[in-house]
Amino acid sequence: MEYFVFITFTLLLLGLIFCHRSFNINGLSRKMIALAFGVKIMASLAYMLVQARFYKGGDAYKYFKGGRVIYESLWENPMYFVRLVFGKNGGFVDTPIYKYAYHTECWDHLGSYAFCRFNALLHLVSGGYYSVHILVMAVLMLVAGLNFYRLLQPLKLMSDVWLYMLVFFTPSLLFWTGGIYKEGMVYLGLSCCLLGVYRVAKNNFSIKYISLVIIGFALVLLFRNYLIILLFPALFLLFYTLKFPKNATLKYTLAYAFGLILLITLAPFLPVNFYEILAHKQWAFLAENGGSDFGATQLEPTLASIAAAVPSGLVNVLFRPFLWDADGALQVVSAIGIALVWVFVVVAFIFRKKEYTWHPITLFLLFYALSNLMLIGILVSNSGTMMRYRVIAIHFLVLVVAQASRLFARDLT
C-alpha cells in the first residue's frame, strides 16, 4: 500500500509541474523542472536508506516517530493534538498531555520539536508512511531551488544551464537537504528571505513577497534560531546595497568589520554574555555521542580563547574530513566531495573573469557563507555534524566562485 500511495502522490505532483502556471519560469522548461524534482526524490530516498542502513534511521526518523506520537494524541482528544502542534514546547505541560510530549523525545528542543510538529501535520494526509514524508521534503527542496533560480537567473551572472546544474544537481546539497532534517528547512528559509528581500528592494511591495520574507525568517527561527544573528545583518546590507549599489563591496566589507569591532567592544556590557553562549554551545557539541573527532580544544568564555580557535576552526570546516582520516563510507564520500569542491575552486580561479563587478546578491552569498563557516568551525568538532552544517555555506561559495569565472559564462557545449 505504501508504494501505491507514494507513486500516486509522485504522479500527481509531476502532473502539477506540467499543468500549473507557477512553473512558468524563464530559462526552465517543464521537463527540466520535472527532472530536477525526480533527482531530488531519488536523493531523498537515498538519504532515507543510508540513514536506515548505518544510523538506525538517524534524527530524521526520530522526528518522524515524534510526529506520529503527536498524531496519536488526536484520537484521545483533538485538543491535545492542537496544543502539541501549535502550542509552546518545553518545560511543564499538563499531565494528560505530558505523556505525548515526553515520548516525542524532543520536547525541550525548539528545532527538533518543530520537525515533530511538521511530521504530525503530515500524518493527517500521509497515511503514516515515512516515504511520503520524504516526498514532501523533496517538494519543499524543489521550491527552494526554484526560489534561488528565480533570484539568480535574471541577474545573468552565469549561463542558465550552469545555474540550473549548480542549483539543482550539486551532490552534497542534494543529499544533505534530502532528509527530513534542519538543513533543508534552513535552505528553504534562506531562499524565501533572499527572493523576498530582492523583490521588495526592487519596489515590488506585494503581500506575496513580504510574506515570503516573514516565512523565511520563521523557518530559520524555528529550525536553527541562532543563525538569525548572521542572517539579519546580511539581509539588511543586501536590501541597502540593492537600493544603493554604488561601492557595494566596500559597504559590505566596512559594515562587517565595524560590526565585529562593535560586538567585541560592547560584549562586556551586553545583558547576555556572548562569549559564554559560544563556549556553552561548543561544550554541547563536544558532549555529543562520538565526541570530538579531531581533538578540538574546549573553548573558554573569553575573546582570546574564541579568537585563537578561529584559524583551526576554518581549516576544519573548509577541508575536513581528510581522506586519510575518513572513517566509514559516508565520511569517505564527504572527503572526496570537499576535495572536489576545492578542485572546482582552483579551476574556476584559473579561468576567472578579468573584470568582474560584484553584485549585492553575490556579496550576500559570500559574506553570509564565510560568517557561517567561521561559526561552524569554532563550535563543531564532530565530522558527521560538520558535514551537514556546512553544506549550505559551501554551496553558496560554489555559486560565488562560478559567477566570477568565465568557464560558467557560456552554456555547456
N, C-alpha and C positions, 0 to 999 in steps of 0.2 A: 504493500500500500504506500509506503514511504516513497518508493521510486516513482510511482504513478503521480503522487502529489507534487514531487519535485519537478518531474518532467512537464507536468501540466502548467505549473507556475512559470517555469522557464519559457515555455512556448508562448504563454500569454504576454510575458514581458518582452520577448522578441517581437511579437505582433505589435505591441505598443510602440516599440522603437521605429517600426516601419510605417506606422499609421499616424502617430501624434505629431502635431506641428511643432512642439517644443524641441524636437530633434532635427529641425531645420537649422543647421549650423554651418556657417561659412567655412569652406575648406574641408568639411567632413561629409562624406556620403553616408546614407543609412547603413550600407553594408559595412563601412569602416567602423561605425559605432557598434553594430551588432558583433563584429569580430572582436572589438575591444571588450565588449560585455562577455562574450564567450571565453576569452582568455582570462578575464577576472574570475569567472565562475570556476574555471579549472584551477587557478591559483588558490582560490578559497578552499576548494576541495582538497588540494594538495596540502594546504596548511592544516586542515582538519585531520587528514590521515597521518601526517608527520607528528602532530601533537598526540594523537591517539597511540601511535606506534612507540614513540620514545618518551613521552611525558604524561602518559595516562590521561590524555585529553588537555592537560595544561590548565591555565587560568581561564581560558576561553570556555572550556567545558564546565568549569566550576561556576562561571557566571550563568551559563545555560541552566544548570541544575538549580542555582539560586532563583532564577526566574520561574522555574517550574514550582518551586516551593511557594513563591508568592501567588502564582496562578492557582494553586490548590486551595489557598485561603478563600478564593471566590466561592467555593462550594459550601464552605461553612458559614460564611457571612460576606455578602458582596461589599459591605463597608470596610471589612478588614482589607480586602483587595485594594480598594480605593485609597485607604490610609497608607498601605505599604508601598503603593506605586507613586502616589502623588504627595505624600507627607514627608516630613523631615526624617532623615535616618540618623542613627547614632544615639547613644545614651538610653535613658529609660523609656520604655513603652509599656502600655497596659498588658497585664498578664495574658488575656486571651490571644493577643496578637504576638506576644513575645516569642512564643514557640516557633512561629514562622520566621520572624526576624532573626532569631538565633540560628536556625538551620540554613539560612542563606549563606552563612559563613562570611558575610561581607558587610554586616550591619553598620559597623563603625568606620567604614572606609568609603568616602564620598564617591570616588571614581569607580571603584569596583561595584558598589551598590547601584550606581547609575546603570551599569550593564545588566544587573539583575532586574531593574525596572524595565529596561528595554526588552529583555527576553520575556518578561512576564506579559507585556503587552502583545508581543509577537505570538505567544502561546494562544491568544484568542483566535488566531486565524491559521496557525501553522500546523495544527493537529499534533503539536508536541514533537515534531520531527526536527532534529538538530540540523539536518541538511537544508531544510527550508530556511532556518535562521541564517545559515551560512549564505544562502542565495540572497537574502535580503541585504546582507552585508556587502555582497558583490554589487548589488544595485546602488547602494549608497556610495561605494567607491567609484562606480561609473559616473555618478552625479558629480563627485569631487573632481574627477578627471576632466569632465566636460566643463566644469567651472574654470579650471585652470586653462583649458584650451580656449574657452571664450575670452578669458582675460588676456592671454598672450598672443593669440593669432592676429588680432587687428594691429598689434604693435610691429609685426613683421621683423622681429629681432632674429629670426631664423626661418628656414623654409617650413611650409605647412607639413610636409611629410616628416621631416626630422622632429618637429614639435609633436606630432601625433605619436611617433615612435617613443620619444622620451617621456611623454606624459602617461601613455597607456601601457608601455611594454618594458619599463625598467624593471629587471627581475627582482631586486631586493624590495622595491616598493610594492610590487605585486604580491610578493609572498607575505611580508610583514603586515600589510594592511588587509590581507585576505581573511584573517580570522576575526572572530568577534572579540576584538581587543582594542585597547585605548588608542593605539597609533592611528587606526583607521578613522576613528571619530575625531581625533585632533586634526588629521589631514582634511577631513570634510569641513571641520570648523574653520580652518585656515583658508580653505578655498572660498567659503562663503564670505568671510571677512574681507579678503582681498578683492573679490569681484564686486562686492557691495560697496566698499570704500572707493574703488576705482570709478564705478558708475556714478556714485554720488558726487565725487570730486569733478566729474565731467558734467555736472549740473543736471543729472538725472535723479531728482529728488522724489522718486516714486516710492510708494509704500513698499513695493516689492524689494527694492534694493536696501532700503533702511531696515526692513525686516530681515533681510539676508545677513546684514552685519550683526543684528541682535542675535539671530540664531547661531551664527558663527561664534560669537563671544560666549553664548550659553553652553555650546558644546565643549569649548575649551575649558570653561569654568567647571563643568560637570566632570570631565574626564581627566584633565591634568591642570588643575586650577593654578598651580604655581607658574605656569607658562604665561599667564596674563602679565606678569612682571616684565617679560620680554616682549610680548605681543603689543601691549598698549602703546608704548613709546614708538615702536617701529611703525605701527599703523598711523599714529598721529603725524610722524615725519613723512610717511607716504602721502597722506592727504595734503599736507602742506606743500611738499615738493611737486605734486601733481598740479596744484594751483599756481605755484611759483617755481617753475622748473629750472630757472637760471641758477647755475652753480650748485646743482643738486648733490653732487658728490661731496663738495666741501661742506654743505649743510649737514649731510649725514655724518661725516667724519667729526665735525666740530660738536654736533649735538651728542654723539655717543661719548666723545672724550669729556665734554663738560658734564654729562650725566654721571659718568663714572667718578669724576673728581667730586661732584656734589654728593654722591652717595657715600663716598669714603669720608668726606668732611662732616656730613650730618649724621652718620651712623651712630656715634655715641649719644646723640640727642633724640633719636627716634624712640617712639613708645615701645617698639619691639626691637630686640637685639638681632639685627640682620645676620651677623656672623654666627650667632648661636643657632639660628634657624638652619643655615647651611651645614654647620657641623652636625647637628642632630639628624638632618636628612641623610648625610653621608653615613653616620653611625647606623641608621636604619638599613641602608643598603648593605653595609658590612655584615649586619646580623642576619641577612637573608640566607636561606639554605644554599650551600655551595661556597659560602664565604667569599673571600677576596681572591679572585683568580690570578691577579697579577700583583699581589702584595702591596696594595695601596697603604700609605701612611695615614693613620687616623687623624682627622683634622682637629685642631683646637679652635675655639671660637674667637680667633683673633685675625686681624688683617694680614699679619706676617705669615701665619700658617696657611691661610687661603691663597695668598699671592704665590707662596712657594709651591703650592700644588698645581698651579695653572700650567706650567710647561710640560710636566709629565702627564697631566690630565689630557692636554691636547694631543700628545703623542699617542696615548692610549685610544682616544676616541677616533682619531684620524687613521690609525694604522692597525690596531688590534682587531681580531686575534691574528697574530703572526702564524703563518702556515706551519712552522716548526713547533709551535706551541698548541696547535689546534687539537682538541680532544673531542672526538666524535664526528660523525658525518656532517651535522649541521654547522659546526664550527669550521670544518674544512671548507665547506661551501661558502661560508661567510668570509673566511680568509681569502679565498680566491676572488670573491666578489669585491672586497675592498681593494685588493691588488689591481683588479681590472679598472676600478674607478680611477686609480692613480695613473694607470696606463692611458686611460681616456683623457685625463687632465694634461698629461705630458704631450700627447699627440695633438690635442686641441691647442695647446700653447705654442707648439712649433708652427702650426698653421693659423696663428692668431691674426686678427684683422689689424692692419697697420694703423687705421684710425677707428676708434670706437667711442661712441658717446653713450655714457651710462644713463639708462632710463630709470626713473624713480622706482618702477616695479622691480627692475634688476637689482637696484640698491637695497630695496627691502629684502629680497631673497638672500642677498649676500650678508647683510648685517644681522638679520634675524638668524640665519643659519650659523654664522660664526658665534654669536652670543649663546645660541642654544647648545652648540657643540662644546663651548667652554664650560657651560654649566654642567653638562653631562659628564665631561671629563673630570671635573672636580668631584662630583658626587658619586659616580657609578664606578665600581671596581669589579663587577661581575660581567664576564664577557657575553653571556647569554642575554642579560638585561641590556647591555650596551648595544648589542646588535639591533635590538628592537627600537630603543630610544633614539638612536641617531639616524634612523632611516629617512625621515622626512628632511632633516637638515642636510644630509648628504645628497638627497635628490635635488634640493634647492641649489646646492653648489654645482651639481651637474648641469642644471638648466642655465646657471650663470656662465659657466665655462663654455657651454655650447653657443650661447649668444655672442660671446666675444671671439669666436673662431670662424674663419671663413669657410672651414670644412662644412659647416652646417647652414651656410647661407643659401646653398643650392639644393634642390631635390636630389634624392638618390637616383642614380642612372645605372 
